[in-house]
């Protein structure tokens, strides 16, 4: 299993290093020592904790749909010309940028500060790993 350093685990979960250390001390997150005697946590255990602690805002649309990758957020930027627009949505710690027609922006009533839901089609998601991993 991948081993994640405390500082990286904290960054992935948007918490402090001290919070990760408390979780380790309280038995919430198992730890071990790496080859350099640094405290590390198991990547799978960290992923499970991240999923368990995830607080996602409710989708306010009330529409049933098959897409599972929905991110509720606030519109933070709109760059629009007569034909196309670039809309930026802050969804928790994630910035999602969408390109759409200017007509769609007007029809959706998107404006800075409005609530929007980014829907990502799973077949077009690209997965990367950190440099140096094979």
GUDREN-885144 format. One record per atom (N, C-alpha, C, O): residue in three letters; x, y, z. Coordinates in steps of 0.05 Angstrom, whole numbers, plus 5000, padded with zeros to 4 digits. Layout:
GUDREN-885144
ALAXYZ ...
//
This chain:
GUDREN-885144
UNK501749765000 UNK500050005000 UNK501850255000 UNK503950255012 UNK500850464987 UNK502450714987 UNK502550825015 UNK500650815031 UNK504850945021 UNK505151075047 UNK505251375043 UNK506651475025 UNK503751525058 UNK503451815055 UNK504551945080 UNK503851875102 UNK506252145076 UNK507452295098 UNK505252465111 UNK503252545098 UNK505552525136 UNK503552675151 UNK502952945138 UNK500653015136 UNK504953095130 UNK504453355118 UNK502853335092 UNK501153505086 UNK503353115077 UNK501853075052 UNK498952985058 UNK497053075045 UNK498652815078 UNK496052725086 UNK494352965095 UNK491952985088 UNK495553145110 UNK494153385120 UNK493253555096 UNK491053655095 UNK495053585076 UNK494353745053 UNK492053615037 UNK490253755028 UNK492153355034 UNK490053215019 UNK487253245032 UNK485253255018 UNK487253265059 UNK484653285073 UNK484053565082 UNK482053615095 UNK485753755075 UNK485354035082 UNK485054075112 UNK483354215122 UNK486853945127 UNK487053975156 UNK489954035163 UNK491754025146 UNK490454085189 UNK493154135197 UNK494653875202 UNK493453665206 UNK497353895203 UNK499053665210 UNK498253565238 UNK498153325243 UNK497653755256 UNK496953685283 UNK494353515284 UNK494153335300 UNK492453585267 UNK490053425266 UNK490553135257 UNK489452955269 UNK492253105237 UNK493052835229 UNK494452685252 UNK493852445256 UNK496252825266 UNK497552695289 UNK495552615311 UNK495852405323 UNK493552785316 UNK491552715336 UNK489952475327 UNK489352295343 UNK489252455301 UNK487852225291 UNK489551975295 UNK488451765301 UNK492151995290 UNK493951765295 UNK493951695324 UNK493651455331 UNK494251895342 UNK494351845371 UNK491751725381 UNK491851555400 UNK489551795369 UNK486851705378 UNK486051445364 UNK483851345369 UNK487751335347 UNK487151085333 UNK485251115310 UNK484250915299 UNK484651365301 UNK482951405279 UNK484351335253 UNK483051235234 UNK486951375252 UNK488551335228 UNK491051175235 UNK492651265251 UNK491350935224 UNK493750775230 UNK496250895218 UNK496151025197 UNK498450855232 UNK500950965222 UNK503250765224 UNK502950555238 UNK505350815211 UNK507750655213 UNK510150835207 UNK509851075203 UNK512550725207 UNK514950875201 UNK515950795173 UNK515850555166 UNK516950985157 UNK518050915131 UNK520950845134 UNK522050835157 UNK522350805112 UNK525150735113 UNK526950945126 UNK529150885135 UNK526051195126 UNK527551415139 UNK526551475167 UNK527351675178 UNK524951295178 UNK523851315205 UNK521951555208 UNK521551655230 UNK520751635186 UNK518651845187 UNK515951705191 UNK515551485181 UNK514151835206 UNK511551725209 UNK509951765183 UNK509851985172 UNK508651545175 UNK507051555150 UNK504451415156 UNK504151265175 UNK502451475139 UNK499851345142 UNK499351185116 UNK500451245095 UNK497750975119 UNK497050805096 UNK495250955077 UNK493251075086 UNK495850955051 UNK494351105032 UNK491451015030 UNK489651185028 UNK490850755033 UNK488150665032 UNK486550755056 UNK484250845054 UNK487750745080 UNK486450835104 UNK485851135102 UNK483751225111 UNK487651285091 UNK487251575087 UNK484951625068 UNK483351805072 UNK484851475046 UNK482751505026 UNK480051445039 UNK478051575034 UNK479951235055 UNK477451155068 UNK476551375088 UNK474151435090 UNK478451485103 UNK477851705121 UNK476851955106 UNK474952085115 UNK478052015084 UNK477252245067 UNK474352205058 UNK472752395059 UNK473751965049 UNK470951915040 UNK469051935063 UNK466852055060 UNK469751825086 UNK467951825109 UNK467452115119 UNK465252175127 UNK469552285118 UNK469252555128 UNK468352755107 UNK467952995114 UNK467952665083 UNK467152855062 UNK464352975068 UNK462452825073 UNK464253235067 UNK461653365071 UNK461053505045 UNK462253715038 UNK459153395031 UNK458353515005 UNK455753665008 UNK453953565020 UNK455653904996 UNK453154044997 UNK451053894981 UNK451653764961 UNK448553924990 UNK446353794976 UNK446053924948 UNK446454164945 UNK445353764929 UNK444753854902 UNK441953994904 UNK439953854908 UNK441854254901 UNK439254394904 UNK437354364881 UNK435054464882 UNK438254234859 UNK436554224835 UNK434154044838 UNK432054084826 UNK434453834855 UNK432253644858 UNK431653474834 UNK429553344832 UNK433553484815 UNK433153334790 UNK434553064792 UNK436853054801 UNK433152844785 UNK434452584784 UNK436052554759 UNK435152634737 UNK438452444761 UNK440152404737 UNK442052184742 UNK442552104765 UNK443152074721 UNK444951854724 UNK447851934731 UNK449351774742 UNK448552184724 UNK451252274730 UNK451752284760 UNK450152384775 UNK453952164768 UNK454652154797 UNK456752364805 UNK457052424829 UNK458152474785 UNK460252664791 UNK459252944790 UNK459653084770 UNK457853024811 UNK456653294812 UNK458053454835 UNK458353354857 UNK458753694828 UNK460053864848 UNK458554124851 UNK458354284832 UNK457354174874 UNK455854414879 UNK457754634888 UNK459454584905 UNK457554864877 UNK459355084885 UNK458255354877 UNK455855384870 UNK459955554879 UNK459255834873 UNK460755924849 UNK463155874846 UNK459456074832 UNK460756184808 UNK462556414817 UNK461756604831 UNK465156384810 UNK467156584819 UNK468156754796 UNK469356964801 UNK467756674771 UNK468756834749 UNK467256754723 UNK466656514719 UNK466656944707 UNK465456894681 UNK466857074661 UNK466857324664 UNK467956954640 UNK469157104618 UNK467457034594 UNK467356804585 UNK466257234582 UNK464257184561 UNK464557374538 UNK465057614542 UNK464357264514 UNK464157434490 UNK461457384477 UNK459557294491 UNK461157454452 UNK458457424440 UNK457657134435 UNK455257074433 UNK459556954433 UNK458956674426 UNK459556484449 UNK457856314455 UNK461956504461 UNK462856304481 UNK463356434508 UNK463756684510 UNK463356264529 UNK463856364556 UNK465556164571 UNK465455924566 UNK467156264589 UNK468656094608 UNK467556154636 UNK467656384645 UNK466555944649 UNK465355984676 UNK467055824696 UNK467555594692 UNK467755964717 UNK469355834739 UNK467555804763 UNK466255994772 UNK467655564774 UNK466055504798 UNK467855394820 UNK469555224815 UNK467655504844 UNK469155404867 UNK467355214882 UNK465355284894 UNK468154954881 UNK466554744894 UNK468254634917 UNK469854454914 UNK467854754941 UNK469554684963 UNK472354764956 UNK472854984948 UNK474254574960 UNK477054644953 UNK477654614923 UNK479954674915 UNK475754544907 UNK476254484879 UNK475154704861 UNK472954804865 UNK476854784842 UNK476154984822 UNK475454834797 UNK477054674786 UNK472954874787 UNK472054744763 UNK471654964742 UNK470255154747 UNK472754924718 UNK472355114696 UNK470854984674 UNK471554764665 UNK468855114664 UNK467255004642 UNK467155204619 UNK466955454623 UNK467255094595 UNK466955264571 UNK464155194560 UNK463454964557 UNK462655404554 UNK459955364544 UNK459155604527 UNK460655804525 UNK456855594515 UNK455955814498 UNK455156044517 UNK454256004539 UNK455356284506 UNK454456524521 UNK451356504525 UNK450356594545 UNK450056384505 UNK447156344507 UNK446456174531 UNK444556234546 UNK448055964536 UNK447555784559 UNK447855934585 UNK446355904604 UNK449956104587 UNK450356274611 UNK447956444616 UNK446956464639 UNK446856574595 UNK444556744599 UNK442056574606 UNK440556654624 UNK441656344593 UNK439256184599 UNK439356064627 UNK437256044640 UNK441756004637 UNK442055894664 UNK441956114685 UNK441656054709 UNK442156364676 UNK442156584695 UNK444756584712 UNK444656684735 UNK446956484702 UNK449456484717 UNK450456764720 UNK450556924702 UNK451256824745 UNK452557074751 UNK454457034774 UNK454256824788 UNK456257214779 UNK458157184801 UNK456757144827 UNK454957304834 UNK457556944842 UNK456256884868 UNK453856704867 UNK452956624888 UNK452956634843 UNK450556454841 UNK451456164846 UNK453756084841 UNK449556004856 UNK450055724860 UNK449855574834 UNK448055624818 UNK451755394829 UNK451755244804 UNK452754964810 UNK454154914830 UNK452054774793 UNK452854494797 UNK454454414772 UNK453354414750 UNK456954334777 UNK458554234755 UNK458153934753 UNK458453794773 UNK457453834730 UNK457053554725 UNK459353454707 UNK459653564685 UNK460853264716 UNK463153164701 UNK462452884691 UNK461752704706 UNK462652844665 UNK462152584653 UNK464552404658 UNK466852474650 UNK464152184670 UNK466352004679 UNK468051904656 UNK470451854660 UNK467051884632 UNK468551794610 UNK470651994600 UNK472351924583 UNK470452244609 UNK472352444601 UNK474152534624 UNK475452744621 UNK474152394646 UNK475952464668 UNK478652344663 UNK478952114657 UNK480752504666 UNK483552414662 UNK484752374690 UNK484552554706 UNK485952144695 UNK487252084720 UNK490252104717 UNK491351984698 UNK491552244735 UNK494452264734 UNK495552174761 UNK494152164781 UNK498152104762 UNK499552034786 UNK501852224789 UNK502752344770 UNK502852264814 UNK505152434818 UNK507552344801 UNK507852104795 UNK509252534794 UNK511652474778 UNK513452274793 UNK513652284817 UNK514552084778 UNK516351894790 UNK515051624796 UNK516351434803 UNK512351614794 UNK510951364799 UNK510651214772 UNK510251344751 UNK510850954773 UNK510650794749 UNK508150624750 UNK507550474732 
//
